[in-house]
Amino acid sequence: MRDQHTALDGMVRQLQSALDTRTELVELQKQFEIARRMQAAILPSDLTTAPDLEASGLMRPAAEFDGSFYDFFLTADGSLAVLIGQVSGGGLAAGFMTVTARAALRTLAAAGLGPAACLTGANRLLAADNAAGLSIGLAMGIVSPRSRRLVFAAAGVPEPFLLRRFGDVVDLPVAANPPLGLDPAMTAVETALDLPVPSTLVLCNGGLLDGENRFGVAFGRARLTGILGNLDDLSAASVTAAVSAGLAEHGGGAAMAVDRLCVALRVRA
């Protein structure tokens, strides 16, 4: 009889442990769903156009929330600003960091600050309240429609690509900064250059380049360069459509562990 009670007690404990685990998984799933809705809500829904400028974005979300976003908007002087970001974790903490980073960058840009100053200010805000110890990779570029001058700052994201003409794709060397959110004293630096007319600037996150398919093969920078180099239409929408098709072919329709995103900015003649 004692052995039966002992066995029963063990079964009860196992059942309770299983129920606790299930409850934790349900709560975690709720967090992912809330964070994913936050992510979707801040993505721009329409193609932003300015005189001689256009922008288009692509997001292929991870199987679970991965904390990435992109954005584009016009500044007070009519310039076009583009953003990409990727938080180093998932869940609600990453979701709140994503929303906070985007709001901070938009607010600072509205005050007339350049990309380096925007990243520096956002970093101080994020690092001041970061109990989860998350970091975020961010890139911000601002292009004037009159001068076609690009001012660009990047922190913990891949170098952008520049399509100068059909079949001509180059890596755009820019000043590198560490990811944001960890060191409140970090001061970002920026790069300024005149974009060729016409040309298309392409930004992507690390998840797009490093994301592996079911065979363990990463998408890779060379593959993306090849896709961009084979385009016969360098409009922003055509670039993101081609990248989307390339990602679908590489991944075979399977969900990835990381978000994959890119933004294309076209300077027209």
C-alpha positions in Angstrom: 0.0 0.0 0.0 2.8 2.4 0.9 4.5 1.7 -2.4 1.2 2.5 -4.2 0.9 5.8 -2.3 4.6 6.7 -3.2 4.0 5.9 -6.8 0.8 7.9 -6.8 2.5 10.9 -5.2 5.2 10.7 -7.8 2.6 10.7 -10.6 0.9 13.7 -9.0 4.1 15.6 -8.9 4.9 14.8 -12.5 1.4 15.9 -13.5 1.7 19.2 -11.6 5.1 19.8 -13.2 3.6 19.2 -16.6 0.7 21.5 -15.9 3.1 24.2 -14.7 5.2 23.8 -17.8 2.1 24.0 -20.0 1.0 27.2 -18.2 4.5 28.7 -18.7 4.4 27.8 -22.4 0.9 29.3 -22.8 2.0 32.6 -21.1 5.2 32.7 -23.3 3.0 32.2 -26.4 0.8 35.1 -25.3 3.9 37.3 -24.9 5.1 36.3 -28.4 1.6 37.1 -29.9 1.5 40.5 -28.1 5.0 41.3 -29.3 4.3 40.3 -32.8 1.2 42.5 -32.9 3.3 45.4 -31.7 5.9 44.6 -34.4 3.2 44.6 -37.2 1.6 47.8 -35.9 4.7 49.9 -36.3 5.6 48.8 -39.9 4.8 51.4 -42.5 1.8 50.2 -44.6 2.3 52.4 -47.6 5.1 53.2 -50.0 6.5 56.6 -49.1 7.4 58.8 -52.0 9.1 62.2 -52.1 10.2 64.2 -55.1 12.7 61.9 -57.0 12.8 59.5 -54.0 11.0 56.3 -53.2 11.2 53.6 -50.6 9.9 50.1 -50.1 10.3 47.6 -47.2 10.2 43.9 -46.8 9.7 41.9 -43.6 9.6 38.1 -43.3 8.9 37.5 -39.6 10.5 34.6 -37.7 8.5 31.6 -36.4 8.6 33.4 -33.0 9.0 37.1 -32.4 12.5 38.3 -33.1 12.3 42.1 -32.5 13.0 43.5 -36.0 11.4 46.5 -37.7 11.9 49.0 -40.6 10.5 52.4 -41.1 10.6 55.3 -43.6 9.2 58.8 -43.3 9.6 62.4 -44.5 11.4 64.8 -42.2 10.4 68.5 -41.8 12.6 69.6 -44.7 11.3 67.0 -47.1 14.2 64.6 -46.8 13.4 60.9 -46.7 14.6 58.9 -43.6 14.9 55.1 -43.6 15.4 52.9 -40.5 16.0 49.3 -39.8 16.4 47.6 -36.4 16.8 44.2 -34.8 16.7 43.5 -31.1 18.9 40.7 -29.7 16.1 38.7 -28.1 12.4 37.9 -28.2 9.3 38.4 -26.0 7.7 41.5 -24.6 11.0 43.1 -23.5 12.3 43.0 -27.0 8.9 44.3 -28.3 9.0 47.3 -25.9 12.7 48.0 -27.0 11.6 47.9 -30.6 8.8 50.4 -30.1 10.9 52.6 -27.9 13.8 52.7 -30.4 11.5 53.6 -33.3 9.7 56.3 -31.3 13.0 57.8 -30.1 14.5 57.9 -33.6 11.4 59.5 -35.1 11.2 62.1 -32.3 14.9 63.0 -32.6 14.7 63.2 -36.4 11.7 65.5 -36.1 13.8 67.8 -34.0 16.2 68.1 -36.9 19.0 65.9 -35.6 21.1 63.8 -38.0 21.5 60.0 -38.0 24.5 59.8 -35.6 22.9 62.2 -33.1 19.6 60.2 -33.4 21.4 56.9 -32.7 23.4 58.5 -29.8 20.2 59.9 -28.2 18.3 56.6 -28.7 21.2 54.6 -27.1 21.2 56.8 -24.0 17.5 56.3 -23.6 17.6 52.5 -24.2 20.7 51.9 -22.0 19.1 53.9 -19.1 16.3 51.3 -18.6 17.5 47.9 -19.9 17.2 45.4 -17.1 16.9 42.6 -19.6 20.4 43.4 -20.9 19.2 43.4 -24.5 21.0 45.1 -27.4 19.7 46.5 -30.7 21.2 46.8 -34.1 20.1 50.0 -35.8 20.7 51.8 -39.1 19.4 55.2 -40.1 19.9 57.1 -43.4 18.5 60.5 -44.4 18.6 61.5 -48.1 17.9 65.0 -49.3 15.7 65.1 -52.5 17.5 68.2 -53.7 21.2 67.3 -53.2 20.8 63.5 -53.2 23.2 63.5 -50.3 23.0 60.5 -47.9 23.9 60.8 -44.3 24.1 57.4 -42.7 24.8 55.9 -39.3 24.8 52.1 -38.6 25.2 50.3 -35.3 25.5 46.5 -35.3 24.0 45.9 -38.8 25.5 44.8 -42.1 26.9 47.3 -44.6 24.4 48.5 -47.1 24.4 47.8 -50.8 24.3 50.4 -53.6 22.9 49.6 -57.0 24.4 52.2 -59.3 23.1 50.8 -62.6 22.0 47.4 -64.0 24.4 44.7 -62.9 26.5 47.1 -60.8 26.2 46.3 -57.1 28.8 47.5 -54.6 29.1 47.3 -50.8 28.8 50.8 -49.4 31.6 51.4 -46.8 30.1 53.2 -43.8 31.4 54.0 -40.3 30.7 51.1 -37.9 29.2 51.5 -34.4 28.5 48.9 -31.8 24.9 47.7 -31.1 22.9 50.1 -28.9 21.4 49.7 -25.5 24.4 48.5 -23.4 26.8 51.5 -23.1 25.1 54.8 -22.3 28.4 56.6 -23.0 28.6 55.4 -26.6 28.6 58.2 -29.2 27.7 57.2 -32.8 29.5 58.4 -35.9 28.1 58.8 -39.3 29.1 58.7 -43.0 28.0 61.3 -45.6 28.2 60.8 -49.4 26.5 61.9 -52.6 24.4 59.2 -54.1 24.7 58.6 -57.9 21.6 59.5 -59.9 19.9 57.2 -60.5 20.8 54.6 -57.8 19.2 52.4 -55.2 20.3 51.9 -51.6 19.5 48.6 -50.0 19.6 48.0 -46.3 19.2 44.6 -44.6 19.4 43.1 -41.1 21.8 40.4 -40.0 18.9 37.9 -39.9 18.4 38.1 -43.7 22.1 37.4 -44.5 22.7 34.8 -41.7 19.3 33.0 -41.7 19.8 29.3 -42.6 17.4 27.1 -44.4 16.6 23.5 -43.4 19.9 22.3 -44.9 21.9 24.7 -42.7 22.8 27.0 -45.6 22.8 30.7 -44.9 21.2 33.1 -47.4 24.5 35.1 -47.5 25.8 38.3 -48.8 26.9 36.8 -52.1 23.4 35.4 -52.8 21.9 38.8 -52.2 24.5 40.6 -54.3 23.6 38.2 -57.1 19.9 38.8 -56.9 20.4 42.6 -56.9 22.9 42.3 -59.8 20.4 40.4 -62.0 17.6 43.0 -61.7 16.5 44.9 -64.8 14.2 47.2 -62.8 15.9 49.1 -59.9 12.8 50.6 -58.5 12.4 50.2 -54.7 9.4 48.0 -55.0 11.1 45.7 -57.6 14.1 45.3 -55.4 12.1 44.2 -52.3 10.0 41.9 -54.5 13.1 40.2 -55.9 14.6 39.8 -52.4 11.3 38.3 -51.2 11.3 35.8 -54.1 14.9 34.9 -53.3 14.2 34.3 -49.7 11.2 32.1 -50.6 13.4 30.0 -52.9 16.2 29.7 -50.3 13.9 28.8 -47.4 11.4 26.7 -49.3 8.5 28.3 -47.4 9.7 27.2 -44.0 9.6 29.7 -41.1 13.0 30.9 -39.9 14.3 31.4 -36.4 15.1 35.0 -37.1 13.3 38.0 -38.8 14.6 38.8 -42.3 14.1 42.4 -43.5 15.3 44.8 -46.0 14.6 48.3 -47.2 15.2 49.8 -50.6 15.6 53.5 -51.2 15.6 54.7 -54.9 17.0 58.0 -56.1 15.5 58.7 -59.4 17.0 60.9 -62.2 
